Amino acid sequence: MTNTAAQNAAGLAEAFAKSAATTDRAGYPAEQVAQLAQAGLFKIHAAPFSVQAESLRALAQACGASTWFAATGAAAVAHAAKANADVLAEIGAGDRFCTIASAPHNTTLTRSSAGIRLDGVWPSVGGLDHAEWVILDGVRDGDQVVSVIAPTSALKASEFLYFGGVRGVKWRKLEATALEIPAHRIGVKLDASARLDPLIGAVLGGAEGVYTLYTTSTKARISGVGGHAVARFTQVQARLAESHADLKVCRALYAELLSNTDAGKADAETQRDQAYIVRTAMSAANRLLSQMGAMGLSETNPVQRQYRDLRVFASAPSFNWDASFAAFGRAELGVEDASRAA
Amino acid sequence: MRYFVPRRLGGYEMDWGVQIQIGRTLARYCASTSWIACVVGSHSAYVARMSPQAQDDVWKDSIDVVISTGSVMRNVSVKEAKGGYILNGRWSFSSGVDHASWVLMRASITNDHRQSYFLVPRSEFTIEDDWYVSGMSGTGSKTVGVKDTFVPAYRVISMTQMMAPNPPGASVNDSVVSSASFRLFAGSALLGPIWGGAEAVLNEYRALMAQGAAGQDVNDPQCLLRIAEAAAEIATAGRLAEGLIDRQVQAALSAAKVPKSERISNVFERTYSARLCVNGASRLVNSLDTSLISSDAPIQRYYRDLLGMVQQIGVNWDRNMINGAKAMFDLPTDIPDLNAD
C-alpha cells in the first residue's frame, strides 16, 4: 500500500503544480487534503525510507504546501503510533490530517488527577484549518520535555504577518490556556535532533522544481534593462550549468542515502551526506533565484514561491549543518561525546 | 529629502556621504525606510543639477518633496514637440512613487543608447499597483506610466550633461555635489542601506544566540565561529564602502581626473561590498531552523530586505564584474563611466 502511496504522490503532482500559486495565496483546500489522505500519504511512516522520501520529492517538485501537509501528516501519525493505539485511533490513524506544533515560546505544565493542565504558546503552526488534532511538542515537564495531543478546537489560534515559505498552510500562533490533557495523550517528545529525515526528498524535489521553473521562465525572459534575451547571456548559461551540476551531485548522494537508509545504515557519514545534499541543493536554487534580478523578488514569480517553500524544508532541524558535520568529525576522530571546547 | 536641495531654497546642500551613513543607521531597523531616505533622498542631487527653472518647479512650494526615478523602461517612446517632448511608456521599480511629487524618467530622444532624464510631475503620471515582493515591500517600488505627456525642454537633461562637471544647476548652486562630475558618486548611495541591512541581520542573530534560539548556542564554537565570520565580512564590507565614498568625495573636491583603473576598482569594490554583506547575512540565516524560518521573527524581514536591495542594478554582480573586467581590456562596456579613458 505504501508503494502505491508513493506512486499516487507522483500522480497528484501535476494537478497540484497547477494549483500551487492559488493555494499559496488563498490557502490549502480541503479537497486536496482529502486527496493526500486517500492516496495514503499520511500513512507512509511504515514504508521504507526511500518510499517516504520519494513521495515527498514528487510532491515538492510541484507544490510546497502539498509536501508540507504530507510530511507533517505522516510525521504526526508516526508519532501517535509510537504513543499508543488509542491516540492513533483518535487522530484518525492517517485517514485524516493531524498537525504538529513545535518550538513553543514557553510552556507550563501542572499535574492534575485526570492528567495535566497546560499553558503555552506555539508561535508558528500550520495546517490548523484542516486538523482536528494537534501534537503539541516541546512541553516542559520538570526536567523532561514531552509532547501532548490535543483537539485544535480547545486552543486559540491567531494570525500573524508572515512573508516566508509554504504560505498555503496558513501559519498561526497557537495558545493553550489551562488546557486539560488526559494522561493517555501525553507522550515522549518528538525526536527532532539531527537524524535521517525523509524530508530530504522534499529538499531535492523543491530544488529540482526551482530549476525547472527557472529554466522555463528564462527561455522566454527579456532583460528589463536593454531588452535582451536573457537566455543568450553567457553567465546565465554558465550559472544554469553550475546549478545543474549541483543537483546532479545531490541526486547521486541522495540515491546512495536512500539505499543506505533502506538497508538500515544510519551512520555519521550518511547523516553528513544528508546535510551536504541540503546545502548543495540550496546553493543550486540560490544561484538561480539571484540570477533573476529584481524579477526574482516578485511574489507572483513561481520561482520565488518554489524557492521560499524550499527554504522551509531545508531548515528542518534534522538537516542542521553544525550537528551533522561535527558528528561525522567525532566519528572519524573516535570522540564519543559532543564536547564544545574550542 | 532635503539632503541635496540647494541652500538658496532652504535645503541642506550636504556633502556626499552623509546620507549614506544615515541610510546605514536606518537600515538597522527598517530597510525600506532607509532606501527611501538614502537612495530616493539622493535624487534631489539630480534635480539640483538640472536647469534652475526645473528646480524652481520642483521646490517652489516645498523642499520636502519625494522625487522618484523610472529607469527600467517598458515600451518607452519620445517625440519632439514645440518647446519640448511628448513622452509615452512605463517604467518599473520606481521606489517611493506613492509619495512622490515628481519622477525622473529615463528615455532616449535619439532612440538609441543615449538617454535623457525627463522630469514629470505627479499630475502627469499613473501608478500601477504591482509591487508585491518578497523583500523591500515597504518601498512601494511600483511601475509608473505616462501617456502623451508633454515635458518642456527645460525639464529634460541628457545623461551626458547630467553626469558631466558643471551641469546647468551648477550655475545657481554652490555645492560640489551639484558641480562635480556626477559619475564620481555612482552607486555608492546603495551601500548605506545594504550595509545597515546586513548589520540588522547580524544584530538580530546575536540576540537570538543570546536568547538560546534553537540551534544557536553561545557555548558552541561552531555558532561562535559563524557569527565571528559574518561580523568580519560585514565589517569589511563597511570599510570598503567607507573607503570608496571617501575617495569619491576627495575626487570631487579636487576636481582631478580619476584614472580608469581606479574607476574600475570603484565598481568592483562597490559590488564586492554588497556581496560581502549578503555572504555574512546568509551565513547566519542559513543556520536557522524551521521554528524561525516559518515565523514572523524580525531576522526574516531583515534578510529578505537585504536580498531585495542587492538586486539593484548598481550592485549587480554579473553586470558590474563583467563590465569592469571588459574595461580592463579597453573593451566597450554597459557602464559609461568605464568607457572613457
Interface residues (C-beta under 8 A of the other chain):
Chain A: S102 A103 P123 S124 G126 F160 L161 Y162 F163 G164 G165 V166 W171 G224 V225 G226 F233 Q235 R279 M282 N286 S290 Q291 G293 A294 G296 L297 S298 E299 T300 Q304 R308 R311 V312 S315 A316 P317 N320 W321 D322 A323 A326 R340 A341 A342
Chain B: S71 V72 R74 S92 F93 Y132 V133 S134 G135 M136 S137 A214 G215 D217 N219 D220 P221 Q222 C223 L224 S282 N286 S287 L288 D289 T290 S291 L292 I293 S294 S295 D296 Q300 R301 R304 L307 G308 Q311 Q312 I313 N316 W317 D318 I322 D334
